[in-house]
Amino acid sequence: MRDKYINILIVSYGGKKARSVRVNKRFLKAFLTLSVLIISGLLTFSVITFKQNIQLRSDLARLKEEKESLMFLLAEERRKNQHLERFREKVEELEGKLVTIERFLRKKGIRRVPSGVGGARTKVDLFDIEYVSFLQGEADRFHKYLTRIPLGPPVWGRVTSHYGYRTDPFSGKYEFHEGVDIKAPWGTPVRATAEGKVIFAGWKPGYGKTVIIRHAFGYTTLYGHLSRIKVKRGRWVRSGDIIGYVGSSGRSTGPHVHYEVWRYSRKVNPLKYMYVRW
């Protein structure tokens, strides 16, 4: 009977009498075993929960990265779609401009409307590289033609004398004026209105210091009364190149440029080429 129990002596401070408690050994072992199991279970649960928490945080971070990646791809796809739409609009705009330019050139007798442009298609195929290349080639050719035609004024200023009959400021007679006079400050750069070859650069009676340029399609332009000539005969100039400077040389009443346009050796009104109405 004594081996079945164990005495536990409880001693208290302050002079109080000690107490003895007898506990059954089997009960104590069962209690201790149960306590160990409970503590072990709690520790195991805590460890498992901690590991799961770490895994969940890792999965959450990964999902967040995947979400950001998907959002980026979505934004990129939207940007590509917007780019394709803008490209479609630009192609259609280019086609419309080609038609407008062709009509402009056709009125001047330069070339016919090419097949495949304007009305040939109801819808632009973004992936038809051949057609887009065709439009690009046509645009390049139009640009090349336009640079060879004398368009725009040689210098910005007020037109003081137009093409046609007028009263000559020196003789007082009613005579035909074969160009236009453009008033501008002395020394203002005078630019070629189209690319071509300089066939004359020097003094010309009545015109003073003069430059004459031969262009494509039978065009020739003349720039008179210059104060200084910058180009020499035989030189090839591009549209917009400076060929001289405004002056009052020759038979002139003040600083200006006398500008003439010839087509197949026939003088035409320069105003038709100086200002384009859209």
VEXZA-672060 format. One record per residue (C-alpha): residue number from 1; residue in three letters; chain; x, y, z. Coordinates in nm, 4 decimals. Each point is the difference from the previous one (the first is absolute). Example, Ala and Ser with C-alpha at 12.3 -4.5 7.8 and 13.67 -1.06 7.14 Angstrom:
<nodes>
  num  residuo  cadena        xx        yy        zz
    1      ALA       A    1.2300   -0.4500    0.7800
    2      SER       A    0.1370    0.3440   -0.0660
</nodes>
This chain:
<nodes>
  num  residuo  cadena        xx        yy        zz
    1      MET       A    0.0000    0.0000    0.0000
    2      ARG       A    0.2861    0.2313    0.0828
    3      ASP       A    0.1557   -0.0513   -0.3461
    4      LYS       A   -0.3215    0.1205   -0.1665
    5      TYR       A    0.0245    0.3478    0.1441
    6      ILE       A    0.2573    0.2729    0.0287
    7      ASN       A    0.0055    0.2640    0.2679
    8      ILE       A    0.0609    0.3593   -0.1055
    9      LEU       A    0.1041    0.2340    0.2781
   10      ILE       A   -0.1140    0.3576   -0.0425
   11      VAL       A    0.2034    0.2426    0.2104
   12      SER       A   -0.1169    0.3576    0.0398
   13      TYR       A    0.1889    0.3016    0.1316
   14      GLY       A   -0.0979    0.2168    0.2942
   15      GLY       A   -0.0030   -0.2715    0.2651
   16      LYS       A   -0.3039   -0.1742   -0.1356
   17      LYS       A   -0.0312   -0.3733    0.0486
   18      ALA       A    0.1149   -0.2169   -0.2910
   19      ARG       A   -0.2561   -0.2197   -0.1729
   20      SER       A    0.0352   -0.3391   -0.1534
   21      VAL       A   -0.1950   -0.1091   -0.3048
   22      ARG       A   -0.0202   -0.3592   -0.1074
   23      VAL       A   -0.0382   -0.0572   -0.3730
   24      ASN       A   -0.0608   -0.3227   -0.1840
   25      LYS       A    0.3052   -0.0910   -0.2099
   26      ARG       A   -0.2072   -0.1227   -0.2921
   27      PHE       A   -0.2025    0.3202   -0.0026
   28      LEU       A    0.3168    0.2096    0.0191
   29      LYS       A    0.1606   -0.1915   -0.2877
   30      ALA       A   -0.3167    0.0307   -0.2047
   31      PHE       A   -0.0172    0.3705    0.0760
   32      LEU       A    0.3641    0.0593   -0.0891
   33      THR       A   -0.0323   -0.2074   -0.3155
   34      LEU       A   -0.3108    0.1895   -0.1031
   35      SER       A    0.1687    0.3313    0.0747
   36      VAL       A    0.3012   -0.0950   -0.2111
   37      LEU       A   -0.2263   -0.1060   -0.2856
   38      ILE       A   -0.2006    0.3218    0.0205
   39      ILE       A    0.3149    0.2151    0.0095
   40      SER       A    0.1518   -0.1993   -0.2882
   41      GLY       A   -0.3215    0.0366   -0.1964
   42      LEU       A   -0.0080    0.3730    0.0621
   43      LEU       A    0.3639    0.0355   -0.1047
   44      THR       A   -0.0596   -0.2098   -0.3110
   45      PHE       A   -0.3101    0.2045   -0.0860
   46      SER       A    0.1929    0.3239    0.0546
   47      VAL       A    0.2846   -0.1160   -0.2246
   48      ILE       A   -0.2399   -0.1170   -0.2709
   49      THR       A   -0.1990    0.3236    0.0242
   50      PHE       A    0.3195    0.2067   -0.0196
   51      LYS       A    0.1192   -0.1890   -0.3086
   52      GLN       A   -0.3432    0.0333   -0.1615
   53      ASN       A    0.0027    0.3742    0.0764
   54      ILE       A    0.3394    0.0339   -0.1687
   55      GLN       A   -0.1236   -0.1997   -0.3006
   56      LEU       A   -0.3166    0.2080   -0.0229
   57      ARG       A    0.2023    0.3214    0.0065
   58      SER       A    0.2267   -0.1374   -0.2709
   59      ASP       A   -0.3005   -0.1029   -0.2111
   60      LEU       A   -0.1584    0.3411    0.0564
   61      ALA       A    0.3162    0.1767   -0.1138
   62      ARG       A    0.0209   -0.2249   -0.3065
   63      LEU       A   -0.3648    0.0631   -0.0851
   64      LYS       A    0.0583    0.3726    0.0406
   65      GLU       A    0.2934   -0.0161   -0.2430
   66      GLU       A   -0.2081   -0.2022   -0.2466
   67      LYS       A   -0.2801    0.2548    0.0300
   68      GLU       A    0.2386    0.2877   -0.0698
   69      SER       A    0.1452   -0.1934   -0.2942
   70      LEU       A   -0.3474   -0.0655   -0.1407
   71      MET       A   -0.0939    0.3656    0.0467
   72      PHE       A    0.3158    0.1011   -0.1881
   73      LEU       A   -0.0767   -0.2429   -0.2830
   74      LEU       A   -0.3563    0.1298   -0.0157
   75      ALA       A    0.1219    0.3597   -0.0172
   76      GLU       A    0.2547   -0.0976   -0.2654
   77      GLU       A   -0.2701   -0.1739   -0.2033
   78      ARG       A   -0.2209    0.3066    0.0258
   79      ARG       A    0.2912    0.2193   -0.1080
   80      LYS       A    0.0648   -0.2249   -0.2999
   81      ASN       A   -0.3662    0.0127   -0.0966
   82      GLN       A    0.0040    0.3789    0.0275
   83      HIS       A    0.3176    0.0091   -0.2087
   84      LEU       A   -0.1590   -0.2192   -0.2675
   85      GLU       A   -0.3058    0.2225   -0.0031
   86      ARG       A    0.2150    0.3114   -0.0358
   87      PHE       A    0.1974   -0.1755   -0.2742
   88      ARG       A   -0.3253   -0.0803   -0.1796
   89      GLU       A   -0.1065    0.3638    0.0256
   90      LYS       A    0.3393    0.1196   -0.1274
   91      VAL       A   -0.0150   -0.2352   -0.2978
   92      GLU       A   -0.3492    0.1194   -0.0873
   93      GLU       A    0.1121    0.3611    0.0470
   94      LEU       A    0.3007   -0.0644   -0.2234
   95      GLU       A   -0.2264   -0.1467   -0.2666
   96      GLY       A   -0.2218    0.3079    0.0145
   97      LYS       A    0.3006    0.2307   -0.0289
   98      LEU       A    0.1256   -0.1956   -0.2992
   99      VAL       A   -0.3318    0.0560   -0.1735
  100      THR       A    0.0137    0.3737    0.0793
  101      ILE       A    0.3584    0.0316   -0.1225
  102      GLU       A   -0.0772   -0.1993   -0.3129
  103      ARG       A   -0.2894    0.2310   -0.0845
  104      PHE       A    0.2251    0.2999    0.0557
  105      LEU       A    0.2717   -0.1431   -0.2237
  106      ARG       A   -0.2492   -0.1151   -0.2619
  107      LYS       A   -0.1283    0.3576   -0.0367
  108      LYS       A    0.3553    0.1018   -0.0759
  109      GLY       A    0.0307   -0.2790   -0.2561
  110      ILE       A    0.2737   -0.1919    0.1793
  111      ARG       A   -0.1382   -0.3519    0.0300
  112      ARG       A   -0.3155   -0.2078    0.0146
  113      VAL       A   -0.1673   -0.1435    0.3073
  114      PRO       A    0.1706   -0.3342    0.0734
  115      SER       A   -0.2079   -0.3152    0.0102
  116      GLY       A   -0.0628   -0.1347    0.3468
  117      VAL       A   -0.0326    0.3350    0.1767
  118      GLY       A   -0.3251    0.1652    0.0936
  119      GLY       A   -0.3185   -0.2047   -0.0220
  120      ALA       A    0.1828   -0.3208   -0.0801
  121      ARG       A   -0.0558   -0.1325    0.3515
  122      THR       A   -0.2757    0.0422    0.2502
  123      LYS       A    0.2112   -0.1169    0.2912
  124      VAL       A    0.3726    0.0236    0.0675
  125      ASP       A    0.1654   -0.3309    0.0835
  126      LEU       A    0.2638    0.0693    0.2640
  127      PHE       A    0.1880   -0.3145   -0.0885
  128      ASP       A    0.0049    0.0592   -0.3764
  129      ILE       A    0.3662    0.1005   -0.0079
  130      GLU       A   -0.0002    0.0203   -0.3794
  131      TYR       A   -0.2809    0.2567   -0.0043
  132      VAL       A    0.1506    0.2108    0.2802
  133      SER       A    0.3359   -0.0117   -0.1811
  134      PHE       A   -0.1790    0.1146   -0.3153
  135      LEU       A   -0.1454    0.2994    0.1855
  136      GLN       A    0.3390    0.0816    0.1464
  137      GLY       A    0.1610   -0.0193   -0.3426
  138      GLU       A   -0.2659    0.2263   -0.1477
  139      ALA       A    0.0531    0.2519    0.2823
  140      ASP       A    0.3747   -0.0009   -0.0647
  141      ARG       A   -0.0566    0.0557   -0.3700
  142      PHE       A   -0.2442    0.2852    0.0672
  143      HIS       A    0.2503    0.1639    0.2325
  144      LYS       A    0.2645   -0.0326   -0.2705
  145      TYR       A   -0.2308    0.1610   -0.2559
  146      LEU       A   -0.0987    0.2822    0.2329
  147      THR       A    0.3629    0.0902    0.0711
  148      ARG       A    0.0555    0.0361   -0.3770
  149      ILE       A   -0.2951    0.2342   -0.0550
  150      PRO       A    0.0468    0.3726    0.0867
  151      LEU       A   -0.2432    0.0277    0.2908
  152      GLY       A   -0.0161    0.2831    0.2527
  153      PRO       A    0.1617    0.3455   -0.0062
  154      PRO       A    0.3783    0.0451   -0.0150
  155      VAL       A   -0.0226    0.2437    0.2904
  156      TRP       A   -0.2799    0.0954    0.2360
  157      GLY       A   -0.1261    0.3521   -0.0554
  158      ARG       A   -0.2680    0.2179   -0.1544
  159      VAL       A   -0.0601   -0.0263   -0.3742
  160      THR       A    0.0344    0.3585   -0.1218
  161      SER       A   -0.0388   -0.0687   -0.3697
  162      HIS       A   -0.1969   -0.2842   -0.1573
  163      TYR       A    0.0354   -0.1977   -0.3215
  164      GLY       A   -0.1654    0.1710   -0.2959
  165      TYR       A   -0.0409    0.3486   -0.1410
  166      ARG       A    0.0971    0.2940    0.2198
  167      THR       A    0.1338    0.3542   -0.0181
  168      ASP       A    0.3788   -0.0189   -0.0152
  169      PRO       A    0.1466    0.2023    0.2945
  170      PHE       A    0.2863    0.1289   -0.2160
  171      SER       A   -0.1519    0.0667   -0.3415
  172      GLY       A   -0.3577    0.0597    0.1094
  173      LYS       A   -0.1214   -0.2169   -0.2859
  174      TYR       A   -0.2586   -0.2771    0.0254
  175      GLU       A    0.2147   -0.3121   -0.0382
  176      PHE       A   -0.0209   -0.3695    0.0745
  177      HIS       A    0.1710   -0.1081    0.3241
  178      GLU       A    0.1329   -0.3522   -0.0524
  179      GLY       A    0.0264   -0.0970    0.3677
  180      VAL       A   -0.0823    0.1155    0.3510
  181      ASP       A    0.1911    0.2368    0.2265
  182      ILE       A    0.0248   -0.1066    0.3655
  183      LYS       A    0.1059    0.2676    0.2465
  184      ALA       A    0.2319   -0.1127    0.2809
  185      PRO       A    0.2748    0.1535    0.2194
  186      TRP       A    0.3422    0.0417   -0.1534
  187      GLY       A    0.2152   -0.3104    0.0446
  188      THR       A   -0.2885   -0.2409    0.0626
  189      PRO       A    0.0936   -0.3500   -0.1284
  190      VAL       A   -0.1583   -0.0952   -0.3315
  191      ARG       A   -0.0692   -0.3726   -0.0364
  192      ALA       A   -0.0481   -0.2283   -0.2983
  193      THR       A   -0.3651   -0.0971   -0.0351
  194      ALA       A    0.0908   -0.3429   -0.1443
  195      GLU       A    0.3059   -0.2134   -0.0555
  196      GLY       A    0.1815    0.0393   -0.3265
  197      LYS       A    0.3143    0.1138   -0.1810
  198      VAL       A    0.1240    0.3599    0.0037
  199      ILE       A    0.0302    0.0993   -0.3663
  200      PHE       A    0.0747    0.3690    0.0615
  201      ALA       A    0.1556    0.1889    0.2891
  202      GLY       A    0.1181    0.3514   -0.0702
  203      TRP       A   -0.0960    0.3438   -0.1259
  204      LYS       A   -0.2958    0.0221   -0.2354
  205      PRO       A   -0.1012    0.3318   -0.1610
  206      GLY       A   -0.3059    0.1435    0.1750
  207      TYR       A   -0.0082   -0.2808    0.2556
  208      GLY       A    0.3329    0.0766    0.1675
  209      LYS       A    0.1565   -0.2878    0.1888
  210      THR       A   -0.2077   -0.2976   -0.1114
  211      VAL       A   -0.0243   -0.3763    0.0498
  212      ILE       A   -0.1836   -0.2274   -0.2438
  213      ILE       A   -0.0713   -0.3656    0.0878
  214      ARG       A   -0.1199   -0.2748   -0.2328
  215      HIS       A   -0.2322   -0.2534    0.1640
  216      ALA       A   -0.1711   -0.3228   -0.1035
  217      PHE       A   -0.3218   -0.0206   -0.2048
  218      GLY       A    0.0937    0.3021   -0.2131
  219      TYR       A    0.0107    0.2548    0.2857
  220      THR       A    0.2495    0.2858    0.0305
  221      THR       A    0.0101    0.2709    0.2692
  222      LEU       A    0.1705    0.3416    0.0056
  223      TYR       A    0.1029    0.2045    0.3057
  224      GLY       A    0.1007    0.3608   -0.0748
  225      HIS       A    0.1257    0.3196    0.1701
  226      LEU       A    0.2091   -0.1936    0.2541
  227      SER       A    0.2580    0.1757    0.2148
  228      ARG       A    0.2279   -0.3043    0.0008
  229      ILE       A    0.0034   -0.3342   -0.1801
  230      LYS       A    0.0957   -0.3070    0.2007
  231      VAL       A   -0.0028   -0.2711   -0.2708
  232      LYS       A    0.1983   -0.0539   -0.3175
  233      ARG       A   -0.1036   -0.1111   -0.3442
  234      GLY       A   -0.0193   -0.3782   -0.0348
  235      ARG       A   -0.0729   -0.0640    0.3653
  236      TRP       A   -0.2886   -0.2293    0.0992
  237      VAL       A   -0.2198    0.1524    0.2701
  238      ARG       A   -0.2739   -0.1511    0.2114
  239      SER       A   -0.3382    0.1490    0.0779
  240      GLY       A    0.0495    0.2536    0.2797
  241      ASP       A    0.3727    0.0557   -0.0575
  242      ILE       A    0.1179    0.3604    0.0299
  243      ILE       A    0.1031    0.1267   -0.3435
  244      GLY       A    0.0460    0.3699    0.0800
  245      TYR       A   -0.1184    0.2962    0.2050
  246      VAL       A   -0.2586    0.2730   -0.0480
  247      GLY       A    0.1332    0.3185   -0.1541
  248      SER       A   -0.0782    0.2724   -0.2522
  249      SER       A    0.2485   -0.0588   -0.2783
  250      GLY       A   -0.0860    0.0797   -0.3617
  251      ARG       A   -0.3136    0.1887   -0.0953
  252      SER       A   -0.1586    0.0150    0.3440
  253      THR       A   -0.1733    0.2508    0.2253
  254      GLY       A    0.0806   -0.1723    0.3310
  255      PRO       A    0.0950   -0.3277    0.1666
  256      HIS       A   -0.2143   -0.2819   -0.1376
  257      VAL       A    0.0172   -0.3221   -0.2031
  258      HIS       A   -0.1271   -0.0187   -0.3546
  259      TYR       A   -0.1211   -0.3589   -0.0379
  260      GLU       A   -0.0981   -0.1712   -0.3263
  261      VAL       A   -0.1222   -0.3518   -0.0818
  262      TRP       A    0.0309   -0.1487   -0.3484
  263      ARG       A   -0.1575   -0.3204   -0.1286
  264      TYR       A    0.1473   -0.1353   -0.3227
  265      SER       A    0.1483    0.3462   -0.0734
  266      ARG       A   -0.3380    0.1699    0.0514
  267      LYS       A   -0.0324    0.2386    0.2924
  268      VAL       A   -0.2907   -0.0719    0.2376
  269      ASN       A   -0.1502    0.1767    0.2981
  270      PRO       A    0.2214   -0.0858    0.3023
  271      LEU       A   -0.2897    0.0577    0.2407
  272      LYS       A   -0.1541   -0.3299   -0.1154
  273      TYR       A    0.3008   -0.1763    0.1511
  274      MET       A    0.0797    0.2289    0.2918
  275      TYR       A   -0.3191   -0.0545    0.1983
  276      VAL       A   -0.1984   -0.3231    0.0120
  277      ARG       A   -0.3613    0.0162    0.1159
  278      TRP       A   -0.1168   -0.3086    0.1940
</nodes>
